Amino acid sequence: MEEKEFNKTEKLNVEITETKENERNAQEQKTIIPMAQPEQEEKPLTLEDFGGDINKLFDTYIKRGNIELPPWLEETKKGIEIIPQELFRYIIEREHILSVKLEISKDIVLYKYNEKGFYKIWEDWECKSYIKGFLPTRIRKPYQWKMVFEELKTEYPNTKESELNANENIINFQNGILDLTTGELKPHSPEYLSTIQINCNYIPNLPLTKAPTILRFLQDITSRNADDMATILEATGFTISNLRIYRYKKLIILQGKGNTRQECTKRSSNRHCRRRKCFHNRYGTTQFKIWCFWNNGKKISRFR
């Protein structure tokens, strides 16, 4: 009997001891102080952190700020040295640039893809200003940006002039590229060698009744003749397309008083045709105009 009581007492003591030990371990875990983490080094600022402003980056460098120099700026014992060739490499890797050799004059013309979604002629002054924007004003020398400019201008042409606007299945609108074969409006992309963008958005399946100003204009100049309205719309579609002019063997005559809506049609068509059709290519200088003359007191516009 006494032996059983002793065993119970011993077992109870063991359980109490284990319980206290577990509580003590739990308390110790709660009071463990985490080890201090080593301080991380501050990440150097890059040109992007300054919004692309090279002068702000250079000013921070002078003030001994923590910056990362771009590849064309190298720190030497004498200070910052500009490496024109590295800047040239940076530009051609960053930008979409076409070097086009004109087929008649044989001149080299640069086109640069812009944020609007088409290639625009890169005038010499624009190109030079762009290059100078990457060189700190305080240390740049004229020969440095001129070296980069000459590299760009003397690169071997990478695009034929006939390849520009050669895709007849697309029209470049402000809100995308319209694929005429599928009717799909695709996002702008540098892969489309388009140098002209129609200054409006494309809205699919929009009936003329949703464009009352255009509808009233067409009704006025055609006297509400449905066939004539369709002809004007077809001609308008041609002027904004990439179709070559030699395929369009048609003549349109608009007869009426001067300074009227016929004049608006002529001016609009001429404006699009000058931009899209009149450029030097293997077919020579294309002329696509509306000729105007008077006949018995009435002005006739000949669209050819």
NORDA-V573207 format. One record per residue. N is the residue number from 1. RES is the residue in three letters. PHI is phi in radians with two decimals (none if undefined). Layout:
BEGIN
N | RES | PHI
N | RES | PHI
END
This chain:
BEGIN
1 | MET | none
2 | GLU | -1.10
3 | GLU | -1.18
4 | LYS | -1.17
5 | GLU | -1.10
6 | PHE | -1.11
7 | ASN | -1.11
8 | LYS | -1.12
9 | THR | -1.13
10 | GLU | -1.14
11 | LYS | -1.12
12 | LEU | -1.14
13 | ASN | -1.12
14 | VAL | -1.12
15 | GLU | -1.14
16 | ILE | -1.13
17 | THR | -1.10
18 | GLU | -1.12
19 | THR | -1.11
20 | LYS | -1.13
21 | GLU | -1.16
22 | ASN | -1.12
23 | GLU | -1.10
24 | ARG | -1.15
25 | ASN | -1.12
26 | ALA | -1.11
27 | GLN | -1.15
28 | GLU | -1.13
29 | GLN | -1.15
30 | LYS | -1.21
31 | THR | -1.65
32 | ILE | -1.20
33 | ILE | -1.58
34 | PRO | -1.12
35 | MET | -1.23
36 | ALA | -1.17
37 | GLN | -1.37
38 | PRO | -1.14
39 | GLU | -1.14
40 | GLN | -1.44
41 | GLU | -1.20
42 | GLU | -1.17
43 | LYS | -1.24
44 | PRO | -1.14
45 | LEU | -1.38
46 | THR | -1.95
47 | LEU | -1.06
48 | GLU | -1.11
49 | ASP | -1.15
50 | PHE | -1.74
51 | GLY | 1.16
52 | GLY | 1.40
53 | ASP | -1.48
54 | ILE | -1.18
55 | ASN | -1.23
56 | LYS | -1.14
57 | LEU | -1.09
58 | PHE | -1.16
59 | ASP | -1.10
60 | THR | -1.15
61 | TYR | -1.10
62 | ILE | -1.07
63 | LYS | -1.45
64 | ARG | 1.09
65 | GLY | -1.34
66 | ASN | -1.50
67 | ILE | -2.27
68 | GLU | -1.96
69 | LEU | -1.25
70 | PRO | -1.18
71 | PRO | -1.03
72 | TRP | -1.54
73 | LEU | -2.03
74 | GLU | -2.18
75 | GLU | -1.48
76 | THR | -2.19
77 | LYS | -1.12
78 | LYS | -1.57
79 | GLY | 2.08
80 | ILE | -1.38
81 | GLU | -1.99
82 | ILE | -1.62
83 | ILE | -1.97
84 | PRO | -0.97
85 | GLN | -1.13
86 | GLU | -1.20
87 | LEU | -1.18
88 | PHE | -1.04
89 | ARG | -1.09
90 | TYR | -1.09
91 | ILE | -1.16
92 | ILE | -1.23
93 | GLU | -1.44
94 | ARG | -1.53
95 | GLU | -1.79
96 | HIS | -1.69
97 | ILE | -2.14
98 | LEU | -1.81
99 | SER | -1.85
100 | VAL | -1.97
101 | LYS | -1.69
102 | LEU | -1.16
103 | GLU | -1.37
104 | ILE | -1.76
105 | SER | -1.41
106 | LYS | 1.20
107 | ASP | -1.29
108 | ILE | -1.75
109 | VAL | -2.10
110 | LEU | -1.71
111 | TYR | -2.09
112 | LYS | -2.12
113 | TYR | -1.28
114 | ASN | -1.90
115 | GLU | -1.26
116 | LYS | -1.39
117 | GLY | 1.88
118 | PHE | -2.67
119 | TYR | -1.48
120 | LYS | -2.09
121 | ILE | -0.98
122 | TRP | -1.65
123 | GLU | -1.08
124 | ASP | -1.00
125 | TRP | -1.17
126 | GLU | -1.17
127 | CYS | -1.10
128 | LYS | -1.11
129 | SER | -1.10
130 | TYR | -1.08
131 | ILE | -1.12
132 | LYS | -1.08
133 | GLY | -1.15
134 | PHE | -1.70
135 | LEU | -2.02
136 | PRO | -0.98
137 | THR | -1.01
138 | ARG | -1.20
139 | ILE | -2.14
140 | ARG | -1.27
141 | LYS | -2.11
142 | PRO | -0.95
143 | TYR | -1.13
144 | GLN | -1.23
145 | TRP | -1.28
146 | LYS | -1.16
147 | MET | -1.09
148 | VAL | -1.16
149 | PHE | -1.06
150 | GLU | -1.13
151 | GLU | -1.07
152 | LEU | -1.17
153 | LYS | -1.29
154 | THR | -1.81
155 | GLU | -1.14
156 | TYR | -1.12
157 | PRO | -0.94
158 | ASN | -1.87
159 | THR | -2.51
160 | LYS | -1.44
161 | GLU | -1.07
162 | SER | -1.19
163 | GLU | -1.44
164 | LEU | -1.28
165 | ASN | 0.95
166 | ALA | -1.50
167 | ASN | -1.38
168 | GLU | -1.39
169 | ASN | -1.71
170 | ILE | -2.32
171 | ILE | -2.32
172 | ASN | -1.60
173 | PHE | -1.84
174 | GLN | -1.12
175 | ASN | -1.76
176 | GLY | 2.64
177 | ILE | -1.79
178 | LEU | -1.50
179 | ASP | -1.55
180 | LEU | -1.23
181 | THR | -1.37
182 | THR | -1.99
183 | GLY | 1.37
184 | GLU | -1.49
185 | LEU | -1.69
186 | LYS | -1.74
187 | PRO | -1.16
188 | HIS | -1.06
189 | SER | -2.71
190 | PRO | -1.10
191 | GLU | -1.22
192 | TYR | -1.49
193 | LEU | -1.44
194 | SER | -1.80
195 | THR | -1.87
196 | ILE | -2.31
197 | GLN | -2.20
198 | ILE | -1.23
199 | ASN | -1.41
200 | CYS | -2.90
201 | ASN | -1.59
202 | TYR | -1.64
203 | ILE | -2.06
204 | PRO | -1.18
205 | ASN | 1.00
206 | LEU | -1.50
207 | PRO | -1.28
208 | LEU | -1.07
209 | THR | -1.13
210 | LYS | -1.51
211 | ALA | -2.19
212 | PRO | -1.08
213 | THR | -1.15
214 | ILE | -1.13
215 | LEU | -1.09
216 | ARG | -1.13
217 | PHE | -1.08
218 | LEU | -1.14
219 | GLN | -1.14
220 | ASP | -1.20
221 | ILE | -1.44
222 | THR | -2.03
223 | SER | 0.98
224 | ARG | 1.13
225 | ASN | -1.40
226 | ALA | -1.10
227 | ASP | -1.14
228 | ASP | -1.16
229 | MET | -1.10
230 | ALA | -1.12
231 | THR | -1.14
232 | ILE | -1.10
233 | LEU | -1.14
234 | GLU | -1.12
235 | ALA | -1.12
236 | THR | -1.12
237 | GLY | -1.06
238 | PHE | -1.14
239 | THR | -1.15
240 | ILE | -1.73
241 | SER | -1.65
242 | ASN | -1.67
243 | LEU | -1.09
244 | ARG | -1.28
245 | ILE | -1.14
246 | TYR | -1.18
247 | ARG | -1.50
248 | TYR | -1.85
249 | LYS | -1.68
250 | LYS | -2.36
251 | LEU | -2.28
252 | ILE | -2.11
253 | ILE | -2.04
254 | LEU | -1.91
255 | GLN | -1.93
256 | GLY | 2.94
257 | LYS | -1.23
258 | GLY | -1.22
259 | ASN | 1.04
260 | THR | -2.10
261 | ARG | -1.17
262 | GLN | -1.08
263 | GLU | -1.11
264 | CYS | -1.08
265 | THR | -1.09
266 | LYS | -1.09
267 | ARG | -1.10
268 | SER | -1.10
269 | SER | -1.15
270 | ASN | -1.07
271 | ARG | -1.08
272 | HIS | -1.15
273 | CYS | -1.22
274 | ARG | -1.11
275 | ARG | -1.27
276 | ARG | -1.73
277 | LYS | -1.74
278 | CYS | -1.70
279 | PHE | -2.56
280 | HIS | -1.30
281 | ASN | -2.60
282 | ARG | -1.18
283 | TYR | -1.62
284 | GLY | 1.52
285 | THR | -1.41
286 | THR | -1.42
287 | GLN | -1.98
288 | PHE | -2.35
289 | LYS | -2.34
290 | ILE | -1.98
291 | TRP | -1.63
292 | CYS | -2.07
293 | PHE | -2.65
294 | TRP | -1.78
295 | ASN | -2.51
296 | ASN | 0.96
297 | GLY | 1.43
298 | LYS | -2.00
299 | LYS | -1.60
300 | ILE | -1.97
301 | SER | -1.82
302 | ARG | -1.79
303 | PHE | -1.86
304 | ARG | -2.49
END
